[in-house]
Amino acid sequence: MTNELINIVIECIRKSSSYTGPINEDTTLRGLGLDSLAIIGIIFEIERRLDIDILTNANDGAIPETVGALADLVGRCIDRQ
């Protein structure tokens, strides 16, 4: 996971949600007030921005719990493409 990916994930969260507080890699997505549908929307925004297919490339299909875990998932999907 790189700082660049974490920053992209945070930017997409800010664009797709109304949360304005601090966010870092340990921040839980549920702690941001995001439900599973909002998280999927953020994943779609990341896919659009990076031109990748996260949901198809994810092995287990589980929704990541933290910003860092989402950035890790994005990194693994980028590596597979």
PDB file of N, CA, C and O in Angstrom:
ATOM      1  N   MET A   1       0.857  -1.178   0.000  1.00  0.00           N
ATOM      2  CA  MET A   1       0.000   0.000   0.000  1.00  0.00           C
ATOM      3  C   MET A   1       0.895   1.231   0.000  1.00  0.00           C
ATOM      4  O   MET A   1       1.825   1.340   0.798  1.00  0.00           O
ATOM      5  N   THR A   2       0.606   2.129  -0.884  1.00  0.00           N
ATOM      6  CA  THR A   2       1.392   3.355  -0.961  1.00  0.00           C
ATOM      7  C   THR A   2       0.577   4.532  -0.442  1.00  0.00           C
ATOM      8  O   THR A   2      -0.652   4.479  -0.389  1.00  0.00           O
ATOM      9  N   ASN A   3       1.273   5.584  -0.063  1.00  0.00           N
ATOM     10  CA  ASN A   3       0.580   6.800   0.356  1.00  0.00           C
ATOM     11  C   ASN A   3      -0.280   7.354  -0.773  1.00  0.00           C
ATOM     12  O   ASN A   3      -1.341   7.928  -0.527  1.00  0.00           O
ATOM     13  N   GLU A   4       0.178   7.182  -2.013  1.00  0.00           N
ATOM     14  CA  GLU A   4      -0.590   7.663  -3.157  1.00  0.00           C
ATOM     15  C   GLU A   4      -1.950   6.970  -3.233  1.00  0.00           C
ATOM     16  O   GLU A   4      -2.968   7.621  -3.467  1.00  0.00           O
ATOM     17  N   LEU A   5      -1.965   5.653  -3.036  1.00  0.00           N
ATOM     18  CA  LEU A   5      -3.240   4.924  -3.070  1.00  0.00           C
ATOM     19  C   LEU A   5      -4.131   5.323  -1.902  1.00  0.00           C
ATOM     20  O   LEU A   5      -5.340   5.477  -2.070  1.00  0.00           O
ATOM     21  N   ILE A   6      -3.552   5.490  -0.730  1.00  0.00           N
ATOM     22  CA  ILE A   6      -4.339   5.920   0.429  1.00  0.00           C
ATOM     23  C   ILE A   6      -4.963   7.283   0.147  1.00  0.00           C
ATOM     24  O   ILE A   6      -6.139   7.501   0.435  1.00  0.00           O
ATOM     25  N   ASN A   7      -4.178   8.198  -0.416  1.00  0.00           N
ATOM     26  CA  ASN A   7      -4.694   9.535  -0.726  1.00  0.00           C
ATOM     27  C   ASN A   7      -5.802   9.485  -1.766  1.00  0.00           C
ATOM     28  O   ASN A   7      -6.773  10.235  -1.672  1.00  0.00           O
ATOM     29  N   ILE A   8      -5.669   8.607  -2.760  1.00  0.00           N
ATOM     30  CA  ILE A   8      -6.724   8.461  -3.765  1.00  0.00           C
ATOM     31  C   ILE A   8      -7.996   7.932  -3.126  1.00  0.00           C
ATOM     32  O   ILE A   8      -9.087   8.423  -3.414  1.00  0.00           O
ATOM     33  N   VAL A   9      -7.866   6.934  -2.261  1.00  0.00           N
ATOM     34  CA  VAL A   9      -9.036   6.378  -1.570  1.00  0.00           C
ATOM     35  C   VAL A   9      -9.704   7.474  -0.735  1.00  0.00           C
ATOM     36  O   VAL A   9     -10.927   7.612  -0.757  1.00  0.00           O
ATOM     37  N   ILE A  10      -8.910   8.246  -0.006  1.00  0.00           N
ATOM     38  CA  ILE A  10      -9.466   9.320   0.824  1.00  0.00           C
ATOM     39  C   ILE A  10     -10.161  10.362  -0.042  1.00  0.00           C
ATOM     40  O   ILE A  10     -11.245  10.829   0.312  1.00  0.00           O
ATOM     41  N   GLU A  11      -9.569  10.733  -1.155  1.00  0.00           N
ATOM     42  CA  GLU A  11     -10.200  11.700  -2.062  1.00  0.00           C
ATOM     43  C   GLU A  11     -11.536  11.175  -2.575  1.00  0.00           C
ATOM     44  O   GLU A  11     -12.509  11.923  -2.664  1.00  0.00           O
ATOM     45  N   CYS A  12     -11.580   9.897  -2.910  1.00  0.00           N
ATOM     46  CA  CYS A  12     -12.834   9.309  -3.415  1.00  0.00           C
ATOM     47  C   CYS A  12     -13.884   9.250  -2.311  1.00  0.00           C
ATOM     48  O   CYS A  12     -15.070   9.450  -2.573  1.00  0.00           O
ATOM     49  N   ILE A  13     -13.461   8.977  -1.080  1.00  0.00           N
ATOM     50  CA  ILE A  13     -14.398   8.983   0.049  1.00  0.00           C
ATOM     51  C   ILE A  13     -14.969  10.383   0.219  1.00  0.00           C
ATOM     52  O   ILE A  13     -16.178  10.548   0.379  1.00  0.00           O
ATOM     53  N   ARG A  14     -14.112  11.379   0.184  1.00  0.00           N
ATOM     54  CA  ARG A  14     -14.573  12.769   0.363  1.00  0.00           C
ATOM     55  C   ARG A  14     -15.513  13.187  -0.774  1.00  0.00           C
ATOM     56  O   ARG A  14     -16.489  13.901  -0.545  1.00  0.00           O
ATOM     57  N   LYS A  15     -15.215  12.740  -1.993  1.00  0.00           N
ATOM     58  CA  LYS A  15     -16.059  13.087  -3.136  1.00  0.00           C
ATOM     59  C   LYS A  15     -17.422  12.404  -3.058  1.00  0.00           C
ATOM     60  O   LYS A  15     -18.427  12.971  -3.485  1.00  0.00           O
ATOM     61  N   SER A  16     -17.458  11.191  -2.515  1.00  0.00           N
ATOM     62  CA  SER A  16     -18.669  10.374  -2.543  1.00  0.00           C
ATOM     63  C   SER A  16     -19.465  10.395  -1.244  1.00  0.00           C
ATOM     64  O   SER A  16     -20.512   9.754  -1.156  1.00  0.00           O
ATOM     65  N   SER A  17     -18.990  11.117  -0.238  1.00  0.00           N
ATOM     66  CA  SER A  17     -19.699  11.141   1.040  1.00  0.00           C
ATOM     67  C   SER A  17     -19.724  12.564   1.592  1.00  0.00           C
ATOM     68  O   SER A  17     -19.081  13.466   1.054  1.00  0.00           O
ATOM     69  N   SER A  18     -20.464  12.744   2.652  1.00  0.00           N
ATOM     70  CA  SER A  18     -20.547  14.066   3.288  1.00  0.00           C
ATOM     71  C   SER A  18     -19.619  14.168   4.487  1.00  0.00           C
ATOM     72  O   SER A  18     -19.648  15.175   5.195  1.00  0.00           O
ATOM     73  N   TYR A  19     -18.800  13.160   4.734  1.00  0.00           N
ATOM     74  CA  TYR A  19     -17.903  13.167   5.888  1.00  0.00           C
ATOM     75  C   TYR A  19     -16.817  14.222   5.698  1.00  0.00           C
ATOM     76  O   TYR A  19     -16.184  14.282   4.645  1.00  0.00           O
ATOM     77  N   THR A  20     -16.604  15.053   6.716  1.00  0.00           N
ATOM     78  CA  THR A  20     -15.618  16.132   6.614  1.00  0.00           C
ATOM     79  C   THR A  20     -14.515  16.042   7.668  1.00  0.00           C
ATOM     80  O   THR A  20     -13.610  16.877   7.685  1.00  0.00           O
ATOM     81  N   GLY A  21     -14.579  15.054   8.533  1.00  0.00           N
ATOM     82  CA  GLY A  21     -13.581  14.910   9.593  1.00  0.00           C
ATOM     83  C   GLY A  21     -12.286  14.301   9.081  1.00  0.00           C
ATOM     84  O   GLY A  21     -12.138  14.035   7.888  1.00  0.00           O
ATOM     85  N   PRO A  22     -11.347  14.083  10.004  1.00  0.00           N
ATOM     86  CA  PRO A  22     -10.059  13.493   9.617  1.00  0.00           C
ATOM     87  C   PRO A  22     -10.214  12.040   9.175  1.00  0.00           C
ATOM     88  O   PRO A  22     -11.029  11.291   9.714  1.00  0.00           O
ATOM     89  N   ILE A  23      -9.421  11.664   8.191  1.00  0.00           N
ATOM     90  CA  ILE A  23      -9.407  10.292   7.671  1.00  0.00           C
ATOM     91  C   ILE A  23      -7.956   9.875   7.510  1.00  0.00           C
ATOM     92  O   ILE A  23      -7.143  10.625   6.971  1.00  0.00           O
ATOM     93  N   ASN A  24      -7.632   8.664   7.982  1.00  0.00           N
ATOM     94  CA  ASN A  24      -6.309   8.088   7.736  1.00  0.00           C
ATOM     95  C   ASN A  24      -6.471   6.608   7.419  1.00  0.00           C
ATOM     96  O   ASN A  24      -7.593   6.110   7.339  1.00  0.00           O
ATOM     97  N   GLU A  25      -5.361   5.906   7.240  1.00  0.00           N
ATOM     98  CA  GLU A  25      -5.442   4.508   6.800  1.00  0.00           C
ATOM     99  C   GLU A  25      -6.105   3.597   7.827  1.00  0.00           C
ATOM    100  O   GLU A  25      -6.602   2.531   7.462  1.00  0.00           O
ATOM    101  N   ASP A  26      -6.126   3.985   9.094  1.00  0.00           N
ATOM    102  CA  ASP A  26      -6.744   3.156  10.129  1.00  0.00           C
ATOM    103  C   ASP A  26      -8.215   3.474  10.364  1.00  0.00           C
ATOM    104  O   ASP A  26      -8.878   2.799  11.151  1.00  0.00           O
ATOM    105  N   THR A  27      -8.725   4.488   9.691  1.00  0.00           N
ATOM    106  CA  THR A  27     -10.120   4.877   9.840  1.00  0.00           C
ATOM    107  C   THR A  27     -11.017   3.775   9.283  1.00  0.00           C
ATOM    108  O   THR A  27     -10.812   3.296   8.168  1.00  0.00           O
ATOM    109  N   THR A  28     -12.015   3.383  10.076  1.00  0.00           N
ATOM    110  CA  THR A  28     -12.948   2.370   9.583  1.00  0.00           C
ATOM    111  C   THR A  28     -13.979   3.038   8.674  1.00  0.00           C
ATOM    112  O   THR A  28     -14.395   4.174   8.905  1.00  0.00           O
ATOM    113  N   LEU A  29     -14.372   2.321   7.658  1.00  0.00           N
ATOM    114  CA  LEU A  29     -15.360   2.851   6.723  1.00  0.00           C
ATOM    115  C   LEU A  29     -16.711   3.030   7.414  1.00  0.00           C
ATOM    116  O   LEU A  29     -17.421   3.999   7.146  1.00  0.00           O
ATOM    117  N   ARG A  30     -17.064   2.109   8.293  1.00  0.00           N
ATOM    118  CA  ARG A  30     -18.315   2.233   9.045  1.00  0.00           C
ATOM    119  C   ARG A  30     -18.242   3.419  10.005  1.00  0.00           C
ATOM    120  O   ARG A  30     -19.249   4.079  10.263  1.00  0.00           O
ATOM    121  N   GLY A  31     -17.027   3.690  10.541  1.00  0.00           N
ATOM    122  CA  GLY A  31     -16.826   4.833  11.428  1.00  0.00           C
ATOM    123  C   GLY A  31     -17.043   6.165  10.727  1.00  0.00           C
ATOM    124  O   GLY A  31     -17.274   7.186  11.376  1.00  0.00           O
ATOM    125  N   LEU A  32     -16.968   6.153   9.412  1.00  0.00           N
ATOM    126  CA  LEU A  32     -17.235   7.349   8.614  1.00  0.00           C
ATOM    127  C   LEU A  32     -18.731   7.509   8.353  1.00  0.00           C
ATOM    128  O   LEU A  32     -19.161   8.461   7.702  1.00  0.00           O
ATOM    129  N   GLY A  33     -19.515   6.564   8.869  1.00  0.00           N
ATOM    130  CA  GLY A  33     -20.958   6.610   8.653  1.00  0.00           C
ATOM    131  C   GLY A  33     -21.383   6.017   7.332  1.00  0.00           C
ATOM    132  O   GLY A  33     -22.493   6.270   6.863  1.00  0.00           O
ATOM    133  N   LEU A  34     -20.505   5.222   6.720  1.00  0.00           N
ATOM    134  CA  LEU A  34     -20.800   4.637   5.405  1.00  0.00           C
ATOM    135  C   LEU A  34     -21.450   3.270   5.561  1.00  0.00           C
ATOM    136  O   LEU A  34     -20.956   2.421   6.302  1.00  0.00           O
ATOM    137  N   ASP A  35     -22.547   3.064   4.867  1.00  0.00           N
ATOM    138  CA  ASP A  35     -23.138   1.732   4.816  1.00  0.00           C
ATOM    139  C   ASP A  35     -22.565   0.989   3.608  1.00  0.00           C
ATOM    140  O   ASP A  35     -21.781   1.550   2.844  1.00  0.00           O
ATOM    141  N   SER A  36     -22.957  -0.259   3.444  1.00  0.00           N
ATOM    142  CA  SER A  36     -22.360  -1.070   2.378  1.00  0.00           C
ATOM    143  C   SER A  36     -22.634  -0.477   0.993  1.00  0.00           C
ATOM    144  O   SER A  36     -21.777  -0.561   0.114  1.00  0.00           O
ATOM    145  N   LEU A  37     -23.797   0.112   0.787  1.00  0.00           N
ATOM    146  CA  LEU A  37     -24.108   0.716  -0.505  1.00  0.00           C
ATOM    147  C   LEU A  37     -23.211   1.925  -0.781  1.00  0.00           C
ATOM    148  O   LEU A  37     -22.750   2.114  -1.907  1.00  0.00           O
ATOM    149  N   ALA A  38     -22.966   2.737   0.239  1.00  0.00           N
ATOM    150  CA  ALA A  38     -22.067   3.894   0.079  1.00  0.00           C
ATOM    151  C   ALA A  38     -20.644   3.428  -0.207  1.00  0.00           C
ATOM    152  O   ALA A  38     -19.941   4.037  -1.013  1.00  0.00           O
ATOM    153  N   ILE A  39     -20.219   2.356   0.447  1.00  0.00           N
ATOM    154  CA  ILE A  39     -18.872   1.825   0.228  1.00  0.00           C
ATOM    155  C   ILE A  39     -18.733   1.318  -1.207  1.00  0.00           C
ATOM    156  O   ILE A  39     -17.707   1.543  -1.850  1.00  0.00           O
ATOM    157  N   ILE A  40     -19.753   0.640  -1.705  1.00  0.00           N
ATOM    158  CA  ILE A  40     -19.730   0.173  -3.095  1.00  0.00           C
ATOM    159  C   ILE A  40     -19.652   1.371  -4.039  1.00  0.00           C
ATOM    160  O   ILE A  40     -18.948   1.316  -5.048  1.00  0.00           O
ATOM    161  N   GLY A  41     -20.365   2.445  -3.727  1.00  0.00           N
ATOM    162  CA  GLY A  41     -20.288   3.652  -4.535  1.00  0.00           C
ATOM    163  C   GLY A  41     -18.886   4.235  -4.570  1.00  0.00           C
ATOM    164  O   GLY A  41     -18.428   4.706  -5.611  1.00  0.00           O
ATOM    165  N   ILE A  42     -18.205   4.203  -3.430  1.00  0.00           N
ATOM    166  CA  ILE A  42     -16.819   4.680  -3.359  1.00  0.00           C
ATOM    167  C   ILE A  42     -15.915   3.771  -4.183  1.00  0.00           C
ATOM    168  O   ILE A  42     -15.022   4.248  -4.883  1.00  0.00           O
ATOM    169  N   ILE A  43     -16.142   2.482  -4.100  1.00  0.00           N
ATOM    170  CA  ILE A  43     -15.351   1.537  -4.904  1.00  0.00           C
ATOM    171  C   ILE A  43     -15.556   1.821  -6.394  1.00  0.00           C
ATOM    172  O   ILE A  43     -14.595   1.790  -7.163  1.00  0.00           O
ATOM    173  N   PHE A  44     -16.786   2.096  -6.808  1.00  0.00           N
ATOM    174  CA  PHE A  44     -17.036   2.441  -8.213  1.00  0.00           C
ATOM    175  C   PHE A  44     -16.303   3.718  -8.606  1.00  0.00           C
ATOM    176  O   PHE A  44     -15.779   3.814  -9.715  1.00  0.00           O
ATOM    177  N   GLU A  45     -16.262   4.696  -7.709  1.00  0.00           N
ATOM    178  CA  GLU A  45     -15.547   5.948  -7.991  1.00  0.00           C
ATOM    179  C   GLU A  45     -14.049   5.678  -8.156  1.00  0.00           C
ATOM    180  O   GLU A  45     -13.413   6.246  -9.044  1.00  0.00           O
ATOM    181  N   ILE A  46     -13.488   4.822  -7.313  1.00  0.00           N
ATOM    182  CA  ILE A  46     -12.070   4.464  -7.431  1.00  0.00           C
ATOM    183  C   ILE A  46     -11.830   3.746  -8.756  1.00  0.00           C
ATOM    184  O   ILE A  46     -10.852   4.026  -9.448  1.00  0.00           O
ATOM    185  N   GLU A  47     -12.724   2.820  -9.108  1.00  0.00           N
ATOM    186  CA  GLU A  47     -12.597   2.108 -10.387  1.00  0.00           C
ATOM    187  C   GLU A  47     -12.592   3.091 -11.562  1.00  0.00           C
ATOM    188  O   GLU A  47     -11.773   2.977 -12.474  1.00  0.00           O
ATOM    189  N   ARG A  48     -13.504   4.045 -11.529  1.00  0.00           N
ATOM    190  CA  ARG A  48     -13.596   5.030 -12.606  1.00  0.00           C
ATOM    191  C   ARG A  48     -12.325   5.876 -12.672  1.00  0.00           C
ATOM    192  O   ARG A  48     -11.776   6.118 -13.747  1.00  0.00           O
ATOM    193  N   ARG A  49     -11.881   6.310 -11.526  1.00  0.00           N
ATOM    194  CA  ARG A  49     -10.697   7.186 -11.494  1.00  0.00           C
ATOM    195  C   ARG A  49      -9.438   6.481 -11.967  1.00  0.00           C
ATOM    196  O   ARG A  49      -8.623   7.069 -12.678  1.00  0.00           O
ATOM    197  N   LEU A  50      -9.273   5.219 -11.575  1.00  0.00           N
ATOM    198  CA  LEU A  50      -8.040   4.488 -11.890  1.00  0.00           C
ATOM    199  C   LEU A  50      -8.179   3.553 -13.089  1.00  0.00           C
ATOM    200  O   LEU A  50      -7.207   2.914 -13.493  1.00  0.00           O
ATOM    201  N   ASP A  51      -9.378   3.470 -13.659  1.00  0.00           N
ATOM    202  CA  ASP A  51      -9.645   2.586 -14.789  1.00  0.00           C
ATOM    203  C   ASP A  51      -9.258   1.140 -14.468  1.00  0.00           C
ATOM    204  O   ASP A  51      -8.529   0.488 -15.215  1.00  0.00           O
ATOM    205  N   ILE A  52      -9.769   0.665 -13.334  1.00  0.00           N
ATOM    206  CA  ILE A  52      -9.538  -0.716 -12.905  1.00  0.00           C
ATOM    207  C   ILE A  52     -10.881  -1.342 -12.562  1.00  0.00           C
ATOM    208  O   ILE A  52     -11.895  -0.650 -12.483  1.00  0.00           O
ATOM    209  N   ASP A  53     -10.883  -2.648 -12.360  1.00  0.00           N
ATOM    210  CA  ASP A  53     -12.092  -3.382 -11.998  1.00  0.00           C
ATOM    211  C   ASP A  53     -11.851  -4.057 -10.656  1.00  0.00           C
ATOM    212  O   ASP A  53     -11.343  -5.177 -10.602  1.00  0.00           O
ATOM    213  N   ILE A  54     -12.211  -3.383  -9.586  1.00  0.00           N
ATOM    214  CA  ILE A  54     -11.925  -3.885  -8.242  1.00  0.00           C
ATOM    215  C   ILE A  54     -12.790  -5.086  -7.896  1.00  0.00           C
ATOM    216  O   ILE A  54     -12.273  -6.106  -7.439  1.00  0.00           O
ATOM    217  N   LEU A  55     -14.095  -4.985  -8.105  1.00  0.00           N
ATOM    218  CA  LEU A  55     -14.988  -6.046  -7.651  1.00  0.00           C
ATOM    219  C   LEU A  55     -14.752  -7.355  -8.385  1.00  0.00           C
ATOM    220  O   LEU A  55     -14.885  -8.424  -7.789  1.00  0.00           O
ATOM    221  N   THR A  56     -14.410  -7.296  -9.652  1.00  0.00           N
ATOM    222  CA  THR A  56     -14.131  -8.507 -10.405  1.00  0.00           C
ATOM    223  C   THR A  56     -12.814  -9.131  -9.973  1.00  0.00           C
ATOM    224  O   THR A  56     -12.673 -10.354  -9.979  1.00  0.00           O
ATOM    225  N   ASN A  57     -11.848  -8.298  -9.598  1.00  0.00           N
ATOM    226  CA  ASN A  57     -10.530  -8.794  -9.232  1.00  0.00           C
ATOM    227  C   ASN A  57     -10.397  -9.176  -7.766  1.00  0.00           C
ATOM    228  O   ASN A  57      -9.417  -9.818  -7.390  1.00  0.00           O
ATOM    229  N   ALA A  58     -11.344  -8.803  -6.941  1.00  0.00           N
ATOM    230  CA  ALA A  58     -11.261  -9.144  -5.518  1.00  0.00           C
ATOM    231  C   ALA A  58     -11.484 -10.647  -5.348  1.00  0.00           C
ATOM    232  O   ALA A  58     -12.426 -11.213  -5.902  1.00  0.00           O
ATOM    233  N   ASN A  59     -10.615 -11.273  -4.585  1.00  0.00           N
ATOM    234  CA  ASN A  59     -10.700 -12.722  -4.398  1.00  0.00           C
ATOM    235  C   ASN A  59     -11.891 -13.141  -3.553  1.00  0.00           C
ATOM    236  O   ASN A  59     -12.636 -14.044  -3.934  1.00  0.00           O
ATOM    237  N   ASP A  60     -12.075 -12.495  -2.413  1.00  0.00           N
ATOM    238  CA  ASP A  60     -13.079 -12.986  -1.482  1.00  0.00           C
ATOM    239  C   ASP A  60     -14.400 -12.234  -1.540  1.00  0.00           C
ATOM    240  O   ASP A  60     -15.390 -12.684  -0.962  1.00  0.00           O
ATOM    241  N   GLY A  61     -14.433 -11.113  -2.219  1.00  0.00           N
ATOM    242  CA  GLY A  61     -15.669 -10.359  -2.336  1.00  0.00           C
ATOM    243  C   GLY A  61     -16.073  -9.618  -1.075  1.00  0.00           C
ATOM    244  O   GLY A  61     -17.112  -8.957  -1.063  1.00  0.00           O
ATOM    245  N   ALA A  62     -15.278  -9.708  -0.005  1.00  0.00           N
ATOM    246  CA  ALA A  62     -15.591  -9.025   1.239  1.00  0.00           C
ATOM    247  C   ALA A  62     -15.313  -7.534   1.104  1.00  0.00           C
ATOM    248  O   ALA A  62     -14.366  -7.125   0.432  1.00  0.00           O
ATOM    249  N   ILE A  63     -16.135  -6.740   1.742  1.00  0.00           N
ATOM    250  CA  ILE A  63     -15.933  -5.297   1.742  1.00  0.00           C
ATOM    251  C   ILE A  63     -14.874  -4.966   2.788  1.00  0.00           C
ATOM    252  O   ILE A  63     -15.001  -5.377   3.941  1.00  0.00           O
ATOM    253  N   PRO A  64     -13.838  -4.234   2.406  1.00  0.00           N
ATOM    254  CA  PRO A  64     -12.779  -3.878   3.362  1.00  0.00           C
ATOM    255  C   PRO A  64     -13.340  -3.075   4.532  1.00  0.00           C
ATOM    256  O   PRO A  64     -14.322  -2.348   4.383  1.00  0.00           O
ATOM    257  N   GLU A  65     -12.706  -3.214   5.701  1.00  0.00           N
ATOM    258  CA  GLU A  65     -13.195  -2.521   6.894  1.00  0.00           C
ATOM    259  C   GLU A  65     -12.554  -1.160   7.110  1.00  0.00           C
ATOM    260  O   GLU A  65     -13.171  -0.285   7.719  1.00  0.00           O
ATOM    261  N   THR A  66     -11.328  -0.956   6.626  1.00  0.00           N
ATOM    262  CA  THR A  66     -10.626   0.302   6.864  1.00  0.00           C
ATOM    263  C   THR A  66     -10.185   0.937   5.544  1.00  0.00           C
ATOM    264  O   THR A  66     -10.189   0.301   4.490  1.00  0.00           O
ATOM    265  N   VAL A  67      -9.809   2.198   5.638  1.00  0.00           N
ATOM    266  CA  VAL A  67      -9.282   2.908   4.469  1.00  0.00           C
ATOM    267  C   VAL A  67      -8.029   2.200   3.960  1.00  0.00           C
ATOM    268  O   VAL A  67      -7.851   2.040   2.753  1.00  0.00           O
ATOM    269  N   GLY A  68      -7.162   1.776   4.880  1.00  0.00           N
ATOM    270  CA  GLY A  68      -5.941   1.072   4.493  1.00  0.00           C
ATOM    271  C   GLY A  68      -6.231  -0.253   3.809  1.00  0.00           C
ATOM    272  O   GLY A  68      -5.568  -0.609   2.834  1.00  0.00           O
ATOM    273  N   ALA A  69      -7.221  -0.986   4.315  1.00  0.00           N
ATOM    274  CA  ALA A  69      -7.583  -2.262   3.691  1.00  0.00           C
ATOM    275  C   ALA A  69      -8.139  -2.044   2.285  1.00  0.00           C
ATOM    276  O   ALA A  69      -7.880  -2.843   1.385  1.00  0.00           O
ATOM    277  N   LEU A  70      -8.895  -0.972   2.093  1.00  0.00           N
ATOM    278  CA  LEU A  70      -9.406  -0.652   0.760  1.00  0.00           C
ATOM    279  C   LEU A  70      -8.258  -0.276  -0.171  1.00  0.00           C
ATOM    280  O   LEU A  70      -8.241  -0.687  -1.331  1.00  0.00           O
ATOM    281  N   ALA A  71      -7.301   0.500   0.329  1.00  0.00           N
ATOM    282  CA  ALA A  71      -6.126   0.855  -0.487  1.00  0.00           C
ATOM    283  C   ALA A  71      -5.320  -0.390  -0.845  1.00  0.00           C
ATOM    284  O   ALA A  71      -4.811  -0.493  -1.961  1.00  0.00           O
ATOM    285  N   ASP A  72      -5.195  -1.339   0.087  1.00  0.00           N
ATOM    286  CA  ASP A  72      -4.509  -2.605  -0.207  1.00  0.00           C
ATOM    287  C   ASP A  72      -5.220  -3.362  -1.313  1.00  0.00           C
ATOM    288  O   ASP A  72      -4.577  -3.882  -2.226  1.00  0.00           O
ATOM    289  N   LEU A  73      -6.543  -3.428  -1.238  1.00  0.00           N
ATOM    290  CA  LEU A  73      -7.330  -4.100  -2.265  1.00  0.00           C
ATOM    291  C   LEU A  73      -7.129  -3.437  -3.623  1.00  0.00           C
ATOM    292  O   LEU A  73      -6.977  -4.122  -4.634  1.00  0.00           O
ATOM    293  N   VAL A  74      -7.128  -2.127  -3.647  1.00  0.00           N
ATOM    294  CA  VAL A  74      -6.902  -1.393  -4.893  1.00  0.00           C
ATOM    295  C   VAL A  74      -5.514  -1.737  -5.449  1.00  0.00           C
ATOM    296  O   VAL A  74      -5.366  -1.986  -6.646  1.00  0.00           O
ATOM    297  N   GLY A  75      -4.510  -1.748  -4.584  1.00  0.00           N
ATOM    298  CA  GLY A  75      -3.153  -2.086  -5.019  1.00  0.00           C
ATOM    299  C   GLY A  75      -3.058  -3.478  -5.602  1.00  0.00           C
ATOM    300  O   GLY A  75      -2.392  -3.685  -6.615  1.00  0.00           O
ATOM    301  N   ARG A  76      -3.725  -4.443  -4.966  1.00  0.00           N
ATOM    302  CA  ARG A  76      -3.700  -5.823  -5.493  1.00  0.00           C
ATOM    303  C   ARG A  76      -4.387  -5.892  -6.852  1.00  0.00           C
ATOM    304  O   ARG A  76      -3.931  -6.617  -7.737  1.00  0.00           O
ATOM    305  N   CYS A  77      -5.466  -5.156  -7.027  1.00  0.00           N
ATOM    306  CA  CYS A  77      -6.170  -5.154  -8.313  1.00  0.00           C
ATOM    307  C   CYS A  77      -5.326  -4.503  -9.402  1.00  0.00           C
ATOM    308  O   CYS A  77      -5.326  -4.961 -10.544  1.00  0.00           O
ATOM    309  N   ILE A  78      -4.618  -3.451  -9.060  1.00  0.00           N
ATOM    310  CA  ILE A  78      -3.727  -2.806 -10.023  1.00  0.00           C
ATOM    311  C   ILE A  78      -2.620  -3.791 -10.429  1.00  0.00           C
ATOM    312  O   ILE A  78      -2.272  -3.885 -11.606  1.00  0.00           O
ATOM    313  N   ASP A  79      -2.074  -4.514  -9.463  1.00  0.00           N
ATOM    314  CA  ASP A  79      -1.011  -5.485  -9.751  1.00  0.00           C
ATOM    315  C   ASP A  79      -1.483  -6.609 -10.664  1.00  0.00           C
ATOM    316  O   ASP A  79      -0.690  -7.141 -11.440  1.00  0.00           O
ATOM    317  N   ARG A  80      -2.756  -6.980 -10.586  1.00  0.00           N
ATOM    318  CA  ARG A  80      -3.302  -8.080 -11.401  1.00  0.00           C
ATOM    319  C   ARG A  80      -3.595  -7.662 -12.836  1.00  0.00           C
ATOM    320  O   ARG A  80      -3.707  -8.516 -13.716  1.00  0.00           O
ATOM    321  N   GLN A  81      -3.718  -6.379 -13.082  1.00  0.00           N
ATOM    322  CA  GLN A  81      -4.097  -5.928 -14.422  1.00  0.00           C
ATOM    323  C   GLN A  81      -2.896  -5.712 -15.300  1.00  0.00           C
ATOM    324  O   GLN A  81      -3.041  -5.332 -16.462  1.00  0.00           O
TER     325      GLN A  81
END
